[in-house]
Amino acid sequence: MGWQTNGHLEGAAGMEATEETPLPGSPRNKNAGGLLRVTHPQLFTVVDHYAIKTQRFYFACLLTQLALLFLTVVVSGLGNATAIHAILQTLLLLLLFGITAYLYFARTAERWYAARTLAESLLTRSWRYLMKASPFNEDDKAAEARLSEDIAQLARAFPLLPAQLFEKHSSIDEATAEAMQRIRALTASERSALYRRERIYDQHLWYQKKARIKGSQNRLFSLLFLLFVLCSLVIAATRIVMPEGPIWPIDALISLAMAMLTWNQSKKFAELAASYRQAAGETQRMLIHWPEQVTFDEEQLARLVADTESVFSQEHTQWSGGK
């Protein structure tokens, strides 16, 4: 059986990359029933946190840029130009230039996208290993060696990321290896129930939540944009009737409107809301075709997990390509 879906973009960021995302995700390391916990390689946690931190920093810088542009417009509209006005404008523009140059030369957005892509690649390989899906449907010792090699190859594939991320976590530590081996030692039916609950169902809930949040944010910033445009329109029309009337802050309102539009577009609220709704529908279909009490043999489970993870990997790849 193969699942069919379209990829979606987490903008800037995935990853929240990101922000922060990021990108398709699920609650991390939740209790998987009884005393058993789903454990992933430590490098995944390290890179995941780095992607979130980089995403937040990127959008904090973007928000600061918008604020500086708005303040520059406000200073320009403060009556007659004076030396103080010129100094303030110069300082604001210098700050704006500095932030923009730093983001460009530090390649902040690219590092966020790379970290989010790496984190999700590590996650899908970890789940394949835990469920004994291809290419880890072999004896435990060989599978663990293959997973370690995959992690090392992935780390080398992202030279843009800081080297210190990989210094201590490019291999699987003994405690993590033992915890993952305990999950591999479960029966096919037990692993099937675990995967359905901790991977697909958690992913489904995450998509639903994100679809609601992004939809609400899109409506909020769209309404704010329309409000500021409407206020600017009323002021412009008033000036036609009262050209000698008081000076109204139309430039500042237009700047605020543009800031709302820029923020909405850069965060991709509308696009992400639609993508998350589509992904939630797809994971819902996965759950329907994967009954909770069904019994699978090893071959069936490996094939279904491989198909499911291929879908998630496709989404991650398209997200990275659409950055």
Secondary structure, 3 states (H helix, E strand, C coil): CCCCCCCCCCCCCCCCCCCCCCCCCCCCCCECCCCCECCCCHHHHHHHHHHHHHHHHHHHHHHHHHHHHHHHHHHHCCCCCCHHHHHHHHHHHHHHHHHHHHHHHHCHHHHHHHHHHHHHHHHHHHHHHHCCCCCCCCCHHHHHHHHHHHHHHHHHCCCCCCCHHHHCCCCCCHHHHHHHHHHHCCCHHHHHHHHHHHHHHHHHHHHHHHHHHHHHHHHHHHHHHHHHHHHHHHHHHHHHHCCCCCCCCHHHHHHHHHHHHHHHHHHCHHHHHHHHHHHHHHHHHHHHCCCCCCCCCHHHHHHHHHHHHHHHHHHHHHHHHCC
